[in-house]
Amino acid sequence: MFKKRHLLVPIASLAFVLTGCNGGEGEKKATDEASGRTVTVAVPPAAKPLSYTDENGKLTGYEVEILKLVDEKLEDYSFDIVGVADSAAEIGLDTGKYDLIAQGLFRSEAREEKYLIPEESNGASLMRVYSNKDNKDIDSFADLVGKKIYPSSPSGGVFNLLTEYNKENPDKPIEFATTDQGFAVVDRLREVDSGKYDALVLPSNLVQKEVIESQNLDINISEPLKVFPTYFLIHNSEENKALTEGVSKAIKELKDEGALSKLSLKYYDEDVFIYE
């Protein structure tokens, strides 16, 4: 409307019109700059309660909601959160396709060499033992000696944890098998409940409690035998160093405000931060 009203103005006024137009473009540019850099974040779309797609087709979950809160605190950045399978997300992080990934990930020397990792953890994976009614006395790794343990993945955290224990206790090792097949949590818990296996070692952020209650399983849940803080991983580049610092600062603020404890209670039914 502005331009139409000035189509018939004298030539002397044309300079003013052009100046006004240029000023509008300048304001748009300033607005774009103020909106900040877009950060592409990859999360698993079916890893409830960490991250999953709800009934409305939107990504949600413990880590997704944390990322949204971090995004609100970082004025210089805008997070574009997308659902991506675990392996593809890590490959994309390596190449720089994704700036940040969230998968309930642990800190390790290999990851510290390869990626940027915020100082602040975003939560914790609590390693627990799930045992049946005939083995309710299993509350430590030592109690697993002589028991039939549900097979673990040869590349997973449980395998590493049990292997480490056996190295430290060569006289009384825990015997366990491994498998490359992936089994749903509900199937694993059912086989423990039936007595096929005495116990199952798993991090407690895989909806076990929900499954046990919904399936009416007689399963004993131990206290955490090991606590692994979890972190976001960020693509290693010069421009992402400031992002890493910003993410860490935002997470610290959210912890101090109690926001992360509330999310932990909502999605895990317990506050994992009491174990920090």
CYANA upper distance limits for C-alpha pairs under 8 A (distance plus 0.5 A):
  1 MET  CA      5 ARG  CA      6.75
  2 PHE  CA      6 HIS  CA      7.26
  3 LYS  CA      7 LEU  CA      6.98
  3 LYS  CA     17 VAL  CA      8.50
  6 HIS  CA     17 VAL  CA      8.09
  9 VAL  CA     13 SER  CA      6.83
  9 VAL  CA     14 LEU  CA      7.76
 10 PRO  CA     14 LEU  CA      7.42
 11 ILE  CA     15 ALA  CA      8.24
 13 SER  CA     17 VAL  CA      7.07
 14 LEU  CA     18 LEU  CA      6.68
 15 ALA  CA     19 THR  CA      6.53
 16 PHE  CA     20 GLY  CA      6.62
 17 VAL  CA     21 CYS  CA      6.80
 18 LEU  CA     22 ASN  CA      6.69
 19 THR  CA     23 GLY  CA      6.54
 20 GLY  CA     24 GLY  CA      6.83
 21 CYS  CA     25 GLU  CA      7.01
 22 ASN  CA     26 GLY  CA      6.69
 23 GLY  CA     27 GLU  CA      6.71
 24 GLY  CA     28 LYS  CA      6.75
 25 GLU  CA     29 LYS  CA      6.69
 26 GLY  CA     30 ALA  CA      6.66
 27 GLU  CA     31 THR  CA      6.63
 28 LYS  CA     32 ASP  CA      6.69
 29 LYS  CA     33 GLU  CA      6.72
 30 ALA  CA     34 ALA  CA      6.59
 31 THR  CA     35 SER  CA      6.76
 32 ASP  CA     36 GLY  CA      7.68
 33 GLU  CA     37 ARG  CA      8.49
 34 ALA  CA     76 ASP  CA      7.81
 35 SER  CA     75 GLU  CA      8.10
 35 SER  CA     76 ASP  CA      7.35
 35 SER  CA     77 TYR  CA      7.75
 35 SER  CA     78 SER  CA      7.83
 36 GLY  CA     75 GLU  CA      7.43
 36 GLY  CA     76 ASP  CA      4.89
 36 GLY  CA     77 TYR  CA      5.20
 36 GLY  CA     78 SER  CA      6.80
 37 ARG  CA     76 ASP  CA      6.85
 37 ARG  CA     77 TYR  CA      5.28
 37 ARG  CA     78 SER  CA      6.54
 38 THR  CA     77 TYR  CA      6.26
 38 THR  CA     78 SER  CA      5.16
 38 THR  CA     79 PHE  CA      6.30
 38 THR  CA     80 ASP  CA      7.18
 39 VAL  CA     77 TYR  CA      7.12
 39 VAL  CA     78 SER  CA      6.42
 39 VAL  CA     79 PHE  CA      5.31
 39 VAL  CA     80 ASP  CA      6.44
 39 VAL  CA     98 TYR  CA      8.26
 39 VAL  CA     99 ASP  CA      6.47
 39 VAL  CA    100 LEU  CA      8.05
 40 THR  CA     79 PHE  CA      6.52
 40 THR  CA     80 ASP  CA      5.33
 40 THR  CA     81 ILE  CA      6.65
 40 THR  CA     82 VAL  CA      7.93
 40 THR  CA     97 LYS  CA      8.28
 40 THR  CA     98 TYR  CA      5.70
 40 THR  CA     99 ASP  CA      5.88
 40 THR  CA    100 LEU  CA      7.11
 41 VAL  CA     79 PHE  CA      7.08
 41 VAL  CA     80 ASP  CA      6.35
 41 VAL  CA     81 ILE  CA      5.16
 41 VAL  CA     82 VAL  CA      6.61
 41 VAL  CA     98 TYR  CA      6.38
 41 VAL  CA     99 ASP  CA      6.53
 41 VAL  CA    100 LEU  CA      5.30
 41 VAL  CA    101 ILE  CA      6.04
 41 VAL  CA    102 ALA  CA      8.18
 42 ALA  CA     81 ILE  CA      6.46
 42 ALA  CA     82 VAL  CA      5.59
 42 ALA  CA     83 GLY  CA      6.30
 42 ALA  CA     84 VAL  CA      6.14
 42 ALA  CA     89 ALA  CA      6.49
 42 ALA  CA     98 TYR  CA      6.95
 42 ALA  CA    100 LEU  CA      6.91
 42 ALA  CA    101 ILE  CA      5.27
 42 ALA  CA    102 ALA  CA      7.07
 43 VAL  CA     51 SER  CA      7.02
 43 VAL  CA     64 VAL  CA      8.08
 43 VAL  CA     81 ILE  CA      7.66
 43 VAL  CA     82 VAL  CA      6.77
 43 VAL  CA     83 GLY  CA      5.59
 43 VAL  CA     84 VAL  CA      6.13
 43 VAL  CA     85 ALA  CA      7.90
 43 VAL  CA     86 ASP  CA      8.05
 43 VAL  CA     89 ALA  CA      7.91
 43 VAL  CA    101 ILE  CA      6.42
 43 VAL  CA    102 ALA  CA      5.77
 43 VAL  CA    103 GLN  CA      6.84
 44 PRO  CA     51 SER  CA      6.45
 44 PRO  CA     52 TYR  CA      7.22
 44 PRO  CA     83 GLY  CA      5.84
 44 PRO  CA     84 VAL  CA      5.62
 44 PRO  CA     85 ALA  CA      5.65
 44 PRO  CA     86 ASP  CA      6.45
 44 PRO  CA    102 ALA  CA      8.26
 44 PRO  CA    103 GLN  CA      7.26
 45 PRO  CA     51 SER  CA      6.48
 45 PRO  CA     52 TYR  CA      4.95
 45 PRO  CA     53 THR  CA      6.12
 45 PRO  CA     59 LEU  CA      7.34
 45 PRO  CA     83 GLY  CA      5.16
 45 PRO  CA     84 VAL  CA      6.76
 45 PRO  CA     85 ALA  CA      7.49
 46 ALA  CA     51 SER  CA      6.92
 46 ALA  CA     52 TYR  CA      4.93
 46 ALA  CA     53 THR  CA      6.97
 47 ALA  CA     51 SER  CA      5.65
 47 ALA  CA     52 TYR  CA      5.94
 47 ALA  CA    206 LEU  CA      8.39
 48 LYS  CA     52 TYR  CA      5.75
 48 LYS  CA     61 GLY  CA      7.09
 48 LYS  CA    206 LEU  CA      7.30
 48 LYS  CA    207 VAL  CA      7.64
 49 PRO  CA     61 GLY  CA      5.73
 49 PRO  CA     62 TYR  CA      6.56
 49 PRO  CA    205 ASN  CA      7.45
 49 PRO  CA    206 LEU  CA      7.17
 49 PRO  CA    207 VAL  CA      7.15
 49 PRO  CA    267 TYR  CA      6.47
 49 PRO  CA    268 TYR  CA      7.89
 50 LEU  CA     61 GLY  CA      5.48
 50 LEU  CA     62 TYR  CA      5.28
 50 LEU  CA     63 GLU  CA      5.87
 50 LEU  CA     64 VAL  CA      7.77
 50 LEU  CA    103 GLN  CA      7.68
 50 LEU  CA    104 GLY  CA      7.51
 50 LEU  CA    205 ASN  CA      8.00
 50 LEU  CA    267 TYR  CA      8.45
 51 SER  CA     59 LEU  CA      7.24
 51 SER  CA     60 THR  CA      6.08
 51 SER  CA     61 GLY  CA      4.71
 51 SER  CA     62 TYR  CA      6.81
 51 SER  CA     63 GLU  CA      6.67
 51 SER  CA     64 VAL  CA      6.38
 51 SER  CA    103 GLN  CA      8.49
 52 TYR  CA     59 LEU  CA      6.02
 52 TYR  CA     60 THR  CA      6.06
 52 TYR  CA     61 GLY  CA      6.38
 53 THR  CA     57 GLY  CA      5.98
 53 THR  CA     58 LYS  CA      5.73
 53 THR  CA     59 LEU  CA      4.96
 53 THR  CA     60 THR  CA      6.65
 54 ASP  CA     58 LYS  CA      5.96
 54 ASP  CA     59 LEU  CA      6.79
 54 ASP  CA     60 THR  CA      7.12
 59 LEU  CA     64 VAL  CA      7.51
 59 LEU  CA     82 VAL  CA      8.33
 59 LEU  CA     83 GLY  CA      7.78
 60 THR  CA     64 VAL  CA      5.78
 60 THR  CA     65 GLU  CA      6.78
 61 GLY  CA     65 GLU  CA      6.55
 61 GLY  CA    267 TYR  CA      7.57
 62 TYR  CA     66 ILE  CA      6.94
 62 TYR  CA    263 LEU  CA      6.75
 62 TYR  CA    264 SER  CA      7.43
 62 TYR  CA    267 TYR  CA      6.43
 63 GLU  CA     67 LEU  CA      6.67
 63 GLU  CA    102 ALA  CA      7.30
 63 GLU  CA    103 GLN  CA      8.45
 63 GLU  CA    104 GLY  CA      8.31
 63 GLU  CA    122 ASN  CA      8.32
 64 VAL  CA     68 LYS  CA      6.86
 64 VAL  CA     81 ILE  CA      8.39
 65 GLU  CA     69 LEU  CA      6.89
 65 GLU  CA    263 LEU  CA      8.24
 66 ILE  CA     70 VAL  CA      6.67
 66 ILE  CA    122 ASN  CA      8.35
 66 ILE  CA    260 LEU  CA      7.69
 66 ILE  CA    263 LEU  CA      8.36
 67 LEU  CA     71 ASP  CA      6.51
 67 LEU  CA     79 PHE  CA      8.35
 68 LYS  CA     72 GLU  CA      6.88
 68 LYS  CA     79 PHE  CA      8.15
 69 LEU  CA     73 LYS  CA      7.08
 69 LEU  CA    254 LEU  CA      8.46
 70 VAL  CA     74 LEU  CA      6.85
 70 VAL  CA    247 VAL  CA      7.07
 70 VAL  CA    250 ALA  CA      6.14
 70 VAL  CA    251 ILE  CA      7.20
 71 ASP  CA     75 GLU  CA      8.08
 71 ASP  CA     77 TYR  CA      7.39
 71 ASP  CA     78 SER  CA      6.65
 71 ASP  CA     79 PHE  CA      6.44
 73 LYS  CA    250 ALA  CA      6.78
 74 LEU  CA     78 SER  CA      8.14
 74 LEU  CA    246 GLY  CA      7.35
 74 LEU  CA    247 VAL  CA      8.19
 74 LEU  CA    250 ALA  CA      7.91
 84 VAL  CA     88 ALA  CA      7.02
 84 VAL  CA     89 ALA  CA      6.24
 85 ALA  CA     89 ALA  CA      6.50
 86 ASP  CA     90 GLU  CA      6.95
 86 ASP  CA    103 GLN  CA      7.77
 87 SER  CA     91 ILE  CA      6.88
 88 ALA  CA     92 GLY  CA      6.53
 89 ALA  CA     93 LEU  CA      6.58
 89 ALA  CA     98 TYR  CA      7.81
 89 ALA  CA    101 ILE  CA      7.18
 90 GLU  CA     94 ASP  CA      6.76
 90 GLU  CA    101 ILE  CA      7.91
 91 ILE  CA     95 THR  CA      6.94
 92 GLY  CA     96 GLY  CA      6.46
 92 GLY  CA     97 LYS  CA      5.30
 92 GLY  CA     98 TYR  CA      5.89
 93 LEU  CA     97 LYS  CA      6.49
 93 LEU  CA     98 TYR  CA      5.36
 93 LEU  CA     99 ASP  CA      6.70
 93 LEU  CA    100 LEU  CA      7.21
 93 LEU  CA    101 ILE  CA      7.55
 93 LEU  CA    234 ILE  CA      7.74
 93 LEU  CA    235 HIS  CA      6.01
 94 ASP  CA    235 HIS  CA      7.04
 96 GLY  CA    235 HIS  CA      6.50
 98 TYR  CA    235 HIS  CA      7.69
 99 ASP  CA    234 ILE  CA      6.11
 99 ASP  CA    235 HIS  CA      5.60
 99 ASP  CA    240 ASN  CA      8.28
100 LEU  CA    232 PHE  CA      7.29
100 LEU  CA    233 LEU  CA      6.11
100 LEU  CA    234 ILE  CA      4.86
100 LEU  CA    235 HIS  CA      6.71
101 ILE  CA    232 PHE  CA      6.50
101 ILE  CA    233 LEU  CA      6.01
101 ILE  CA    234 ILE  CA      7.14
102 ALA  CA    231 TYR  CA      7.94
102 ALA  CA    232 PHE  CA      5.64
102 ALA  CA    233 LEU  CA      7.29
103 GLN  CA    232 PHE  CA      8.09
104 GLY  CA    123 GLY  CA      8.47
104 GLY  CA    124 ALA  CA      8.42
104 GLY  CA    125 SER  CA      7.88
104 GLY  CA    230 THR  CA      5.85
104 GLY  CA    231 TYR  CA      7.13
104 GLY  CA    232 PHE  CA      8.16
105 LEU  CA    230 THR  CA      5.51
105 LEU  CA    231 TYR  CA      5.96
105 LEU  CA    232 PHE  CA      7.28
105 LEU  CA    233 LEU  CA      8.25
106 PHE  CA    228 PHE  CA      7.06
106 PHE  CA    229 PRO  CA      6.81
106 PHE  CA    230 THR  CA      5.37
106 PHE  CA    231 TYR  CA      6.61
107 ARG  CA    111 ARG  CA      6.98
107 ARG  CA    112 GLU  CA      7.52
107 ARG  CA    117 ILE  CA      8.39
107 ARG  CA    229 PRO  CA      8.12
107 ARG  CA    230 THR  CA      7.50
107 ARG  CA    231 TYR  CA      7.25
108 SER  CA    112 GLU  CA      6.58
109 GLU  CA    113 GLU  CA      6.79
110 ALA  CA    114 LYS  CA      6.85
111 ARG  CA    115 TYR  CA      6.15
112 GLU  CA    116 LEU  CA      7.14
112 GLU  CA    117 ILE  CA      7.28
114 LYS  CA    236 ASN  CA      7.46
115 TYR  CA    233 LEU  CA      6.80
115 TYR  CA    234 ILE  CA      6.29
115 TYR  CA    235 HIS  CA      6.08
115 TYR  CA    236 ASN  CA      5.40
116 LEU  CA    233 LEU  CA      6.66
116 LEU  CA    234 ILE  CA      5.43
116 LEU  CA    235 HIS  CA      6.69
116 LEU  CA    236 ASN  CA      5.78
116 LEU  CA    240 ASN  CA      8.36
116 LEU  CA    241 LYS  CA      7.77
116 LEU  CA    244 THR  CA      7.24
117 ILE  CA    231 TYR  CA      7.46
117 ILE  CA    232 PHE  CA      6.97
117 ILE  CA    233 LEU  CA      5.77
117 ILE  CA    234 ILE  CA      6.62
117 ILE  CA    244 THR  CA      7.20
118 PRO  CA    231 TYR  CA      7.55
118 PRO  CA    232 PHE  CA      7.45
118 PRO  CA    233 LEU  CA      8.12
118 PRO  CA    244 THR  CA      5.90
118 PRO  CA    245 GLU  CA      6.96
118 PRO  CA    247 VAL  CA      7.10
118 PRO  CA    248 SER  CA      5.37
119 GLU  CA    245 GLU  CA      8.45
119 GLU  CA    248 SER  CA      6.28
120 GLU  CA    231 TYR  CA      7.94
120 GLU  CA    248 SER  CA      5.63
120 GLU  CA    249 LYS  CA      8.12
120 GLU  CA    251 ILE  CA      6.94
120 GLU  CA    252 LYS  CA      6.88
121 SER  CA    229 PRO  CA      6.34
121 SER  CA    230 THR  CA      5.94
121 SER  CA    231 TYR  CA      5.39
121 SER  CA    232 PHE  CA      8.23
121 SER  CA    248 SER  CA      8.45
121 SER  CA    251 ILE  CA      8.16
122 ASN  CA    229 PRO  CA      7.96
122 ASN  CA    230 THR  CA      6.30
122 ASN  CA    231 TYR  CA      5.98
122 ASN  CA    232 PHE  CA      7.75
122 ASN  CA    251 ILE  CA      7.17
122 ASN  CA    260 LEU  CA      8.37
123 GLY  CA    229 PRO  CA      6.31
123 GLY  CA    230 THR  CA      5.77
123 GLY  CA    231 TYR  CA      7.78
123 GLY  CA    260 LEU  CA      8.40
123 GLY  CA    264 SER  CA      8.46
123 GLY  CA    272 VAL  CA      7.12
123 GLY  CA    273 PHE  CA      7.26
124 ALA  CA    227 VAL  CA      7.00
124 ALA  CA    228 PHE  CA      5.93
124 ALA  CA    229 PRO  CA      4.59
124 ALA  CA    230 THR  CA      5.60
124 ALA  CA    272 VAL  CA      6.44
124 ALA  CA    273 PHE  CA      7.69
125 SER  CA    203 PRO  CA      6.12
125 SER  CA    204 SER  CA      7.10
125 SER  CA    205 ASN  CA      6.93
125 SER  CA    227 VAL  CA      6.43
125 SER  CA    228 PHE  CA      5.53
125 SER  CA    229 PRO  CA      6.65
125 SER  CA    230 THR  CA      7.08
125 SER  CA    272 VAL  CA      8.40
126 LEU  CA    203 PRO  CA      5.65
126 LEU  CA    204 SER  CA      5.96
126 LEU  CA    205 ASN  CA      7.84
126 LEU  CA    224 PRO  CA      5.90
126 LEU  CA    225 LEU  CA      7.93
126 LEU  CA    226 LYS  CA      6.64
126 LEU  CA    227 VAL  CA      5.28
126 LEU  CA    228 PHE  CA      6.89
126 LEU  CA    272 VAL  CA      8.18
127 MET  CA    201 VAL  CA      7.49
127 MET  CA    202 LEU  CA      6.11
127 MET  CA    203 PRO  CA      4.67
127 MET  CA    204 SER  CA      6.63
127 MET  CA    224 PRO  CA      5.86
127 MET  CA    225 LEU  CA      6.17
127 MET  CA    226 LYS  CA      5.63
127 MET  CA    227 VAL  CA      6.67
127 MET  CA    228 PHE  CA      8.21
128 ARG  CA    201 VAL  CA      6.35
128 ARG  CA    202 LEU  CA      6.25
128 ARG  CA    203 PRO  CA      6.47
128 ARG  CA    204 SER  CA      6.81
128 ARG  CA    221 ILE  CA      7.38
128 ARG  CA    222 SER  CA      6.12
128 ARG  CA    223 GLU  CA      6.76
128 ARG  CA    224 PRO  CA      5.40
128 ARG  CA    225 LEU  CA      6.20
128 ARG  CA    226 LYS  CA      7.92
129 VAL  CA    138 ILE  CA      7.81
129 VAL  CA    139 ASP  CA      7.53
129 VAL  CA    140 SER  CA      8.44
129 VAL  CA    199 ALA  CA      7.04
129 VAL  CA    200 LEU  CA      6.17
129 VAL  CA    201 VAL  CA      5.13
129 VAL  CA    202 LEU  CA      7.11
129 VAL  CA    220 ASN  CA      8.46
129 VAL  CA    221 ILE  CA      6.54
129 VAL  CA    222 SER  CA      5.84
129 VAL  CA    223 GLU  CA      8.36
129 VAL  CA    224 PRO  CA      8.42
129 VAL  CA    225 LEU  CA      8.24
130 TYR  CA    189 LEU  CA      8.20
130 TYR  CA    192 VAL  CA      8.35
130 TYR  CA    199 ALA  CA      5.97
130 TYR  CA    200 LEU  CA      5.52
130 TYR  CA    201 VAL  CA      6.80
130 TYR  CA    202 LEU  CA      8.21
130 TYR  CA    219 ILE  CA      6.76
130 TYR  CA    220 ASN  CA      6.12
130 TYR  CA    221 ILE  CA      5.44
130 TYR  CA    222 SER  CA      7.13
131 SER  CA    135 ASN  CA      6.27
131 SER  CA    136 LYS  CA      6.60
131 SER  CA    138 ILE  CA      7.44
131 SER  CA    192 VAL  CA      6.97
131 SER  CA    193 ASP  CA      8.01
131 SER  CA    198 ASP  CA      6.28
131 SER  CA    199 ALA  CA      4.71
131 SER  CA    200 LEU  CA      6.86
131 SER  CA    219 ILE  CA      6.06
131 SER  CA    220 ASN  CA      5.65
131 SER  CA    221 ILE  CA      7.31
132 ASN  CA    136 LYS  CA      6.77
132 ASN  CA    192 VAL  CA      6.33
132 ASN  CA    193 ASP  CA      5.61
132 ASN  CA    194 SER  CA      8.28
132 ASN  CA    195 GLY  CA      7.30
132 ASN  CA    198 ASP  CA      6.66
132 ASN  CA    199 ALA  CA      7.20
132 ASN  CA    218 ASP  CA      6.75
132 ASN  CA    219 ILE  CA      5.33
132 ASN  CA    220 ASN  CA      6.57
133 LYS  CA    193 ASP  CA      7.95
133 LYS  CA    218 ASP  CA      6.61
133 LYS  CA    219 ILE  CA      6.86
133 LYS  CA    220 ASN  CA      7.50
134 ASP  CA    198 ASP  CA      8.26
135 ASN  CA    198 ASP  CA      6.94
135 ASN  CA    199 ALA  CA      8.16
136 LYS  CA    220 ASN  CA      6.20
137 ASP  CA    143 ASP  CA      8.03
138 ILE  CA    143 ASP  CA      5.61
138 ILE  CA    144 LEU  CA      7.15
138 ILE  CA    222 SER  CA      7.73
139 ASP  CA    143 ASP  CA      6.99
139 ASP  CA    222 SER  CA      5.76
139 ASP  CA    223 GLU  CA      7.37
139 ASP  CA    225 LEU  CA      8.30
140 SER  CA    144 LEU  CA      7.57
140 SER  CA    222 SER  CA      8.44
140 SER  CA    225 LEU  CA      6.89
141 PHE  CA    145 VAL  CA      7.92
141 PHE  CA    165 TYR  CA      8.24
141 PHE  CA    225 LEU  CA      7.88
142 ALA  CA    174 ILE  CA      8.36
143 ASP  CA    147 LYS  CA      8.44
144 LEU  CA    148 LYS  CA      8.48
144 LEU  CA    149 ILE  CA      8.08
144 LEU  CA    174 ILE  CA      6.72
144 LEU  CA    199 ALA  CA      8.33
145 VAL  CA    172 LYS  CA      7.28
145 VAL  CA    173 PRO  CA      6.90
145 VAL  CA    174 ILE  CA      5.23
145 VAL  CA    175 GLU  CA      7.45
146 GLY  CA    174 ILE  CA      7.36
146 GLY  CA    175 GLU  CA      7.54
147 LYS  CA    174 ILE  CA      8.40
147 LYS  CA    175 GLU  CA      8.18
147 LYS  CA    198 ASP  CA      6.54
147 LYS  CA    199 ALA  CA      7.89
148 LYS  CA    175 GLU  CA      8.13
148 LYS  CA    176 PHE  CA      7.64
148 LYS  CA    197 TYR  CA      5.84
148 LYS  CA    198 ASP  CA      5.68
148 LYS  CA    199 ALA  CA      7.21
149 ILE  CA    175 GLU  CA      8.01
149 ILE  CA    176 PHE  CA      6.14
149 ILE  CA    177 ALA  CA      8.08
149 ILE  CA    197 TYR  CA      6.41
149 ILE  CA    198 ASP  CA      6.53
149 ILE  CA    199 ALA  CA      5.68
149 ILE  CA    200 LEU  CA      6.39
149 ILE  CA    201 VAL  CA      8.25
150 TYR  CA    176 PHE  CA      7.82
150 TYR  CA    177 ALA  CA      7.96
150 TYR  CA    188 ARG  CA      7.97
150 TYR  CA    192 VAL  CA      8.26
150 TYR  CA    197 TYR  CA      6.38
150 TYR  CA    198 ASP  CA      8.12
150 TYR  CA    199 ALA  CA      6.76
150 TYR  CA    200 LEU  CA      5.65
150 TYR  CA    201 VAL  CA      7.98
151 PRO  CA    176 PHE  CA      6.72
151 PRO  CA    177 ALA  CA      5.25
151 PRO  CA    178 THR  CA      5.17
151 PRO  CA    179 THR  CA      6.49
152 SER  CA    156 GLY  CA      7.66
152 SER  CA    158 VAL  CA      6.92
152 SER  CA    159 PHE  CA      6.37
152 SER  CA    176 PHE  CA      8.28
152 SER  CA    177 ALA  CA      7.18
152 SER  CA    178 THR  CA      5.26
152 SER  CA    179 THR  CA      6.48
153 SER  CA    158 VAL  CA      7.99
153 SER  CA    159 PHE  CA      6.84
153 SER  CA    178 THR  CA      5.98
153 SER  CA    179 THR  CA      5.79
153 SER  CA    180 ASP  CA      6.17
153 SER  CA    181 GLN  CA      8.21
153 SER  CA    182 GLY  CA      8.48
154 PRO  CA    159 PHE  CA      6.30
154 PRO  CA    178 THR  CA      6.15
154 PRO  CA    179 THR  CA      7.14
154 PRO  CA    180 ASP  CA      7.45
155 SER  CA    159 PHE  CA      7.25
155 SER  CA    160 ASN  CA      8.11
156 GLY  CA    160 ASN  CA      7.09
157 GLY  CA    161 LEU  CA      6.56
158 VAL  CA    162 LEU  CA      6.65
158 VAL  CA    201 VAL  CA      7.18
158 VAL  CA    202 LEU  CA      7.10
159 PHE  CA    163 THR  CA      6.47
159 PHE  CA    178 THR  CA      8.36
160 ASN  CA    164 GLU  CA      6.51
161 LEU  CA    165 TYR  CA      6.83
162 LEU  CA    166 ASN  CA      6.76
162 LEU  CA    174 ILE  CA      7.65
163 THR  CA    167 LYS  CA      6.83
164 GLU  CA    168 GLU  CA      6.93
165 TYR  CA    169 ASN  CA      6.57
165 TYR  CA    173 PRO  CA      8.05
165 TYR  CA    174 ILE  CA      8.46
166 ASN  CA    170 PRO  CA      5.98
166 ASN  CA    172 LYS  CA      7.97
166 ASN  CA    173 PRO  CA      5.30
166 ASN  CA    174 ILE  CA      6.87
167 LYS  CA    173 PRO  CA      8.48
169 ASN  CA    173 PRO  CA      6.43
183 PHE  CA    187 ASP  CA      7.00
183 PHE  CA    188 ARG  CA      7.18
184 ALA  CA    188 ARG  CA      6.99
185 VAL  CA    189 LEU  CA      6.71
185 VAL  CA    206 LEU  CA      7.83
185 VAL  CA    208 GLN  CA      7.39
185 VAL  CA    211 VAL  CA      8.46
186 VAL  CA    190 ARG  CA      6.63
186 VAL  CA    208 GLN  CA      8.10
186 VAL  CA    211 VAL  CA      6.68
187 ASP  CA    191 GLU  CA      6.84
188 ARG  CA    192 VAL  CA      6.96
188 ARG  CA    200 LEU  CA      8.00
189 LEU  CA    193 ASP  CA      6.59
189 LEU  CA    200 LEU  CA      7.98
189 LEU  CA    208 GLN  CA      8.47
189 LEU  CA    212 ILE  CA      8.06
189 LEU  CA    217 LEU  CA      8.39
189 LEU  CA    219 ILE  CA      8.40
190 ARG  CA    194 SER  CA      6.57
190 ARG  CA    217 LEU  CA      7.76
191 GLU  CA    195 GLY  CA      6.84
191 GLU  CA    196 LYS  CA      5.88
191 GLU  CA    197 TYR  CA      6.67
192 VAL  CA    196 LYS  CA      6.36
192 VAL  CA    197 TYR  CA      5.24
192 VAL  CA    198 ASP  CA      6.28
192 VAL  CA    199 ALA  CA      6.43
192 VAL  CA    200 LEU  CA      7.48
192 VAL  CA    219 ILE  CA      8.36
193 ASP  CA    197 TYR  CA      8.38
193 ASP  CA    217 LEU  CA      6.74
193 ASP  CA    218 ASP  CA      6.66
193 ASP  CA    219 ILE  CA      6.81
204 SER  CA    208 GLN  CA      7.04
205 ASN  CA    268 TYR  CA      6.93
207 VAL  CA    211 VAL  CA      6.82
207 VAL  CA    268 TYR  CA      7.91
208 GLN  CA    212 ILE  CA      6.57
209 LYS  CA    213 GLU  CA      6.75
210 GLU  CA    214 SER  CA      6.57
211 VAL  CA    215 GLN  CA      6.33
212 ILE  CA    216 ASN  CA      6.22
212 ILE  CA    217 LEU  CA      5.55
212 ILE  CA    218 ASP  CA      8.05
212 ILE  CA    219 ILE  CA      7.52
213 GLU  CA    217 LEU  CA      7.18
227 VAL  CA    275 TYR  CA      7.77
229 PRO  CA    276 GLU  CA      8.40
234 ILE  CA    240 ASN  CA      7.81
234 ILE  CA    244 THR  CA      7.52
235 HIS  CA    240 ASN  CA      7.46
236 ASN  CA    240 ASN  CA      7.13
236 ASN  CA    241 LYS  CA      8.19
237 SER  CA    241 LYS  CA      7.32
239 GLU  CA    243 LEU  CA      7.83
240 ASN  CA    244 THR  CA      6.58
241 LYS  CA    245 GLU  CA      6.92
242 ALA  CA    246 GLY  CA      6.62
243 LEU  CA    247 VAL  CA      6.58
244 THR  CA    248 SER  CA      6.70
245 GLU  CA    249 LYS  CA      6.68
246 GLY  CA    250 ALA  CA      6.62
247 VAL  CA    251 ILE  CA      6.66
248 SER  CA    252 LYS  CA      6.77
249 LYS  CA    253 GLU  CA      6.84
250 ALA  CA    254 LEU  CA      6.71
251 ILE  CA    255 LYS  CA      6.67
252 LYS  CA    256 ASP  CA      6.76
253 GLU  CA    257 GLU  CA      6.61
254 LEU  CA    258 GLY  CA      6.72
254 LEU  CA    259 ALA  CA      5.77
254 LEU  CA    260 LEU  CA      6.52
255 LYS  CA    259 ALA  CA      6.58
255 LYS  CA    260 LEU  CA      5.95
255 LYS  CA    261 SER  CA      7.56
258 GLY  CA    262 LYS  CA      6.91
259 ALA  CA    263 LEU  CA      6.94
260 LEU  CA    264 SER  CA      6.59
261 SER  CA    265 LEU  CA      6.71
261 SER  CA    271 ASP  CA      5.94
261 SER  CA    272 VAL  CA      7.81
261 SER  CA    273 PHE  CA      7.04
262 LYS  CA    266 LYS  CA      6.68
262 LYS  CA    271 ASP  CA      8.04
263 LEU  CA    267 TYR  CA      6.60
264 SER  CA    268 TYR  CA      5.84
264 SER  CA    269 ASP  CA      7.20
264 SER  CA    270 GLU  CA      6.58
264 SER  CA    271 ASP  CA      5.77
264 SER  CA    272 VAL  CA      6.98
265 LEU  CA    269 ASP  CA      4.84
265 LEU  CA    270 GLU  CA      5.04
265 LEU  CA    271 ASP  CA      5.80
266 LYS  CA    270 GLU  CA      8.27
272 VAL  CA    276 GLU  CA      8.16
